């Protein structure tokens, strides 16, 4: 038996009191009130209510090593990214790797593989495949249904996937950015119960009043905490916290504990905040995560301050997983799986013949995955449209990684590169290669670094070349998580300091520029796409 004493933060009674916690065989065998105890606070561990582990560029076992330091004991994880590369095999890879460490991964069955019919992905998971995954004990829910038009118009495959989850009694996650009114009601009445895509107070309020569980997202690119946090006191039973997409350097610094501290700093109740961070996701998804009750798994954390939430110790099933900022989870070797079949490119592959005087330009927004767009004069020379760094209108390419095909080309504003190019094979959702650059030669060099390494992120500027290989599915590393975070930080700093990008997370922003299901203007491997009308749109337009 293990005995722990401290100030128990009791979410069920909504009080804090001195207590002794007894743990036997990984579970809490008893809790006893004391007259006095040390001034260390004991509370349930944090749960990330929606995350794509793949966006950390880490395999699950390495993600766990970093996350436990910040008091995270479990994640509700959508393996949508690796599934778009490898299908069901990718989901099994994540589950198997996650099993090898003492951390509680709860995976979803990806509902949109491919995400749309307007791009090339590496695999397809149909309704039968979704049902097979949902029957696995590790798969607790149907992951975000991004195809909201398919829900609204009753697409046969979409409705079959929803029906499979309902038949098996598993929750269905939503994904409906900006969907309001009658369409939103119809979408959620199909059995969908959450949304992590609200980006305004008004949208969040409307969906909460419909009974939707709204998940406040604060990741490396999309950040909606400030817009939504004032809804928490009004709807404490319906809100959760998530990171959605968290790059490795950010995960080294903090996780859900950061959102807890921020929520308290703006005046939210401690118990409401901890309900969102611990209790609500465990209840909603039916997770086997302890909530500091007799009989529960002994999943809890110790902090010395209920203001800063600096985590002193993390316990999972009664075993110490992290202490004083150091992970105690041992590294495990992770194998390599991939799906990468395109050949090296030439600079002339990225030429754009001028077909008019005006072009549509994607406008990337810092801290958002939605984009805007505008029409601008094309800069041309000898019959070709070129990047114009002076106006921050840069050429963008998306290259099919699964077969040889001509790159899709467009222009983008907001990256602010003064020279060279950056590229990534982390390109939601199909994970084709995305490149933004100031000239065709640099764009080609950056892309070929990705191709030579069968995945990764890269940057070129002048004579310098930087690349961070991601050999697992072209989007993940099987290296030490802390080493990867340092390497990522170096290339991220290079892009900002040397190349001049003004974005807070240029590679994370880049990864969303091919996400066709998010408005308004994006580029997929088959062409420029209008996310509002859900159709392709020409690059060159009349004034």
N, C-alpha and C positions, 0 to 999 in steps of 0.2 A: 504493500500500500504506500502511496505517496500522499503527503499532506502539504497543502499550500494555504498560507494565511495572507490576508490583505483586506483592502476595502473592496467589497464585492459590489460591482455595478449591476444591479438586478433589473433587467429590462422588463420583467414580468410584473414586479411590484412597483416599478419606477421609483426605486430608492437605492441609496448607497449605505452600506453598513459593514462593520467589521465581521469577518466570517472566516471559517476554516472549510476548505474544500478537500474532500478525500477522494482519491482516484485509485481504482483497482481495475486491472486488465484493460486499461485504455478508456474506461468510462468513469463517470462521476458516481461514486457509491453513496455520497452523502454531503450535505452542506449544513453547517452549524453556525449560528450566530455567536459572536464573541462580544465581550465587553470592550476590548481594545485589540488592535492589530496594527502591523506596520503600515506606513503611509504609502503603500504601493497599490495601485488600482487594478483589479482583475475584472475583465470583461470578455464577452465573446469575441472570437476572431472575426476579421472582416471578410466579406464576400464581394467579389467583383461580379455584378449582376449581368454583365454582357461584355465579353471581350473576345477578340480574335487573337489567340495566342500568337498566331503567325506574324502579326504586325510588330511584335517585339523582335522579330528575326531570330527567335530562339525556339528550339524544340521544347516541348512542355517540361521536361525534367530540368532544363536550365532556367526557364521562366519561374518555376517553383523556387529554385534556389535564391533568386533575387526577391521574389514577392514576399516570402515568409519574413524577411528582415523587417518589413513594414507592417506586419501583423495580418497579412492576408493568409487565410487558411483554405480558401476554396474559390473556384471560379466557375461561372456559368459560361462555357466556352463554345463558340460557334466555329467549327473547323471548315467554314465555308471557303476559305482561301486555298488551302491545300486540296480541298475537294474539287475545286475548279481546275486544278492541275492534274490530279490523279484519281478523281472519283472516290468510290467507296474505299479503295486501297489507302488513300490519304487519310480518311477518317480513322481507319484501323491503325494506321501508323501512329497517329496522335494518341489514341487510347492506349496502345501498347507501351509507348514511351512514357506516358503519364503514370501508368501503373507502377513504374519502377522506382518511384520516389514517394515519400510520406507526405503527400499533398492531395487535396480533394478536388480533382477535376471532374466536372459534370459537363458532358458534351451534348450538343444538339445535333439533330439530323438536318444537314443543309437542305433548304427548301428550293434554292434557285441555282442549280448547276446544270447548264450555264445560267448566268444571271439574266441574260436576254438572248434573243435569237439574232441580235444585230452585231455580234462579235464572235470571235473564235476562242473557245475555251479548250482545255485539254481533255475534258470528260463530260459525261452526262449522268445525272442521277435522276431517274424517272420515279414515278409514284411507287412502283414496286420496290425500287432501291431504297427510297425513303422509309417505306414500311419495314424493310429488313433491318435498317439501322435503328428505327424506333423500338424494335423488339429487343435490342441489346440493353442490359441493365445499366450500362454506363451512359446511355443516351437518354436523357431525361426530358427532352422537349423538341418540338419542331422549331428549327432556328428561323431567324427573321425572314418573313415573307415579303421580300422586296418587290415582287411582281404585283403591286397593288392594282394595276389595270386588269391583270388576270383574275384577281378576286372580284373586282367590280363587274367584269363581263362574264364571269362564270366559266373561265377556261377549264377544260376537262381535267387536264393534268394537275393544275393548281388545286382544284376542288377535291381531287382524289388524295392529294397530299394532306390537305386539311382534314379530310375525313379519316385518314389513317391515324393521325394524332388523336383525334377525338375518340375514335374507337378504342385506342389503347389508353385513354385517360391521361394524355400528356399535354402540358400547356403549349400554346402556340405564340411565338414571339412575332411582334409586328415591326414594320419598317415603312413609315408613311410620312416622309418629310413634307410639311406644308399641306397635307390633306385635311380638309375642313368640311364642316356642314354635312349634307346628306351623304356625300361620298364617304366621308370618314365613318359615319354611323353604319353604312352598309358594309364597309371594310371590317370594322370591329365586330359587327353582328355575325360575321362568318366564323366566329370562335376565336379570333385573335385577341390576346389579352394584354399585350404590352406595346410600348413604343419608346425607343431611345433616340428618335430623330426629331423631337420637338426643338425648334430653334427660336421660339418666342414665348413670352409669358402667356399671351392670348391663346396661342395654339395649345400649350400645355394645359391651361385652365379648361379649355373646351373639351379636351380629351379626358381629363380627369373627371369632369362632370358626366361623361359618358360611362364612367366606371373603368376606364383604362388604367393600367399600372404604368405610370410615366417614370422612365429611368433617366436620371440626370447624368449626362455624359460630359466627361472632361478628359480628353485624351491628348495626344501629341499634335493633332491637327484640328479636330472638331471639338469646340469648347462651348458648352451651353450652360455651364454652372450659373453664371451671373444672371442669365435670362430666366432661369427656372427656380432658383433656390428659394425665393420668397413664397413659392407654392407649398413648400414642405410643411409649414405650420398649419396650413389649411387642410392638407390631405396626408397626414403622417402615415396612414395605413396603406397608401397607394404608391409610395415613391421609393425608389432605390437609387443606388449610385453605381456608375460603371465607367470604365476607361475606354471601351470599344476598341481603340487602337492606341497602343503605347509603345513608343520606340525604346530601345534598350537603355539609352543614356537617361531617359526620363524615369524608367523603372528603377534604375539604381538610386535615384533621388527620393522616390516615394511612390505611393500607390493610393489606395482608398483612404489611408490615414490622412493624406493631404486634404481630401474633400471633407472629411470629418472636421478637421481643424478649421478649415475655411467656413464651413457651415456654422460652427459655433461662434466664429469671429463676427459673423453678420447677425448674430442674435437668436439663432435657432435653439430650441430646447435640446439639451444633451440627450434626453431619452428619445425624442423624435429623430434626431440625427443618427443615433445608434440603431434605432429601428430600421432606418433606411439602409444602413451599412452592414447590418448583421441579420436582423430578424426577418424582415420582409422577403428578401430573396430566398432564405431557407424555407419559409412557409410557402411562398408562391410556387417554387419549383420542387418542393418536397425533397430537400437535400438532407443527407445524413450528416449534418453539421451540428455540433453541439451548441446549445444556447444557455449553458450554465444552469441546468436543472438536473436533479438526481436522475440517473439512468441515461443521461445524454453522453455521447462521446466527449472526451475531455479535450475539446478544442477551445482554447482561450488564450488571451494575451495579457501581458502585464505592462502598464505604463506608469510613469511617475508624475504625469501631469494630464489633467483633463482639459487642458487648453492647447498644448502643442502636440500631444499624442505621439511623443517619441517612444517607440516601442522598445521595451527592455528585454522582453522574452516572448516567444511564440511557442505554444504547445499544440500539437496535433495528435489526437488519440493518446494524450498523456505523455507523449515523448517530446523532448525539447528540440525544436526545429530551427530556432534562431535565438541568439543572445547577444545583447549589447552591440547591435549592428553587424553581427557576423552570422552568416548562414551556416547551419550545421548539417544541411542536406548534402550528402556525398554526390560527386559527379558520377554520371553513368555514361558509357559510350553509346552514342546513337548512330545507327546506320544511315546510309544515304539512299534515297529514292528520288527519281527525277523523271521529267518528261520534257525534253528540249531538243528540237530538231530543225533549227534554222541555221543557215550558213552565213559567213561573214559578208558584210555589206560594203559597197563602194560609195564614195562621196556623191557621185552622180545619181545614185538611187534616191537622194533626198532633194533633188531639184523640183521646183514647182513652176511649170509653165504659166506665165501670166495669162489669165483669161478674163481680165477686166481691171478696172481701176480701183475698185473697192473690195475689201475683204471683211469677213466676219472674224472677230477676234474673241477668243476665250479670255475672260477676266478672272484670274485666280484671286481668291480672298484669303488673307492671312487668318488662320484660326477657324476656317469654315471648309466644308467639303462641297457645299453648293458653290456654283460659279455664277457670274454675270456674263454679259457679252456686249460688244459694241461693234459698230462698223467704222473702219478706218481706211485711209488711203493706203494702197499697197505701195511698198517701196520696190521698184523693179530695176533690173539692169539686164540688157541684152535678151529681153524676152522672158526673164525669170523673176518670180517674186522672192524677195530676200528678207532675212531678219533685219530689224531696225533697232539696234540696242539704244540709240539715242531716245527713242520713244518707248523703250521697253516692250517692243513688239517682236517676240522671238519665234523662230520656227520650232514647231513641235512635231514629233514623229511617234507613231505607234507601230511596232514591228511584230508581226505574228511569230511567236516563238515555237509554234508547234509544226510549222511547215514553211517552206520557202514561198514568200509572197511579197509583192511590192509594199513598201511602207505606206501607211496612211499619213497624210501631212496636213498641217494646219498652222495657225499662229496663236500665240498666247501672250497675255500681259500680266505682270504681277510678280514675276520671278526676279527681275532686276539684275540679271547677269550682265556684267560689263565685257565678258569675253569667255570663250570656251563653251563647254556643254556639260550637262549632268544627265545621267541615265539610271534607270532602275528596272529590274525585272519584277519588283513588287508593284504590280499595277492592278488595282482592284477593278473588276473582280476576276478577270480571266488571266491576269498575270503575264500579259504580253510585255514586251520591252517598251518603255516610255522614255523619250529623249527630248530635252529642251536645250537649244543652243543658239549661239550667235552666228554660226557659219556652218556650211555643209561638211567641211573637213573635220571640224571638232565634233559635230553630231555623229559622224560616222565613226570616229575614234572611240567616243564614249560608248556607242552601241556595240562595237566590236569587242571592247573589254568585257562587256556582259556576256556576249556570245562565246568568247574564248573560255570564260569561267563557268559556262552553263548556268548562269544566274548571278545575281548580286546587285550592287549599286556602284556607280563609277562617276568620276569627275575628271575632266581634262581642261587645262588652261595653259596656253603657251606650250612649253616643252614638258610640263608636268602632267603625270597621269596618276590617278588614285583609283583603286578598286577594292571593294570589300566583297569577297566571294561568299555566296550563299548556296552551297551545294545541295541542300535538302529541298527538293522540289523547285529549286531555283530561287526560293524565297526565304529559306531558313538556314541558320548555321548550326552545326553540331559542336562548335567550339565552346570553351568556357564562357559563360554569360558575362562575367565582369570584363574579360579580355575583349569580347565582341563590343561591349558598351564603350570601352575606351577607343577601339578602332573606329566605331561609328562616330563618336564625338570628334575624332580627328578629321574625318572626311567632311562631316557637317560643318566644322569650323573652317575648313579650307574653302568650302563653297560660299560661306558668308564673308569671310575676311578677304580672301584672295579674289574670288569671282564677283563679290559684291551683292549677293542675294540678300534682300531685305526681309525674307520670310523667316518666321520663327523656327519652322521645321521644313526646310525646302524639300527633302526627300519624302517626308510624309505627305506634303502637299502634292508633290509630283505623283505619288501613288494613287491619288484620287482623281486625277485629271482624265482618266479613262473609265471612270465609274458612271456608266451611261444612265443608270437608274436614278441618279441624283441630278436635278436641274442645275443650271439651265443648258449650258453648252459644253459638251465634252467631245473627246476624240477617241474612237475605238479603232481596232485594226482594219475595219472595213470603211471607215470614213467619219466625217464630222456629224455629230448627232445632237439633235435638239431634244433635251430631256423633258421639256414641257409638252411638246406635241408628240413625243415618242416616235420620231422618224428622222431619217437622214436629212441633212440640209447642206446646200452648196457652200463652198469656201468663198467663192467670188459672187458678189451680189451687186445689183444696181444701187446707185446712191440712195 
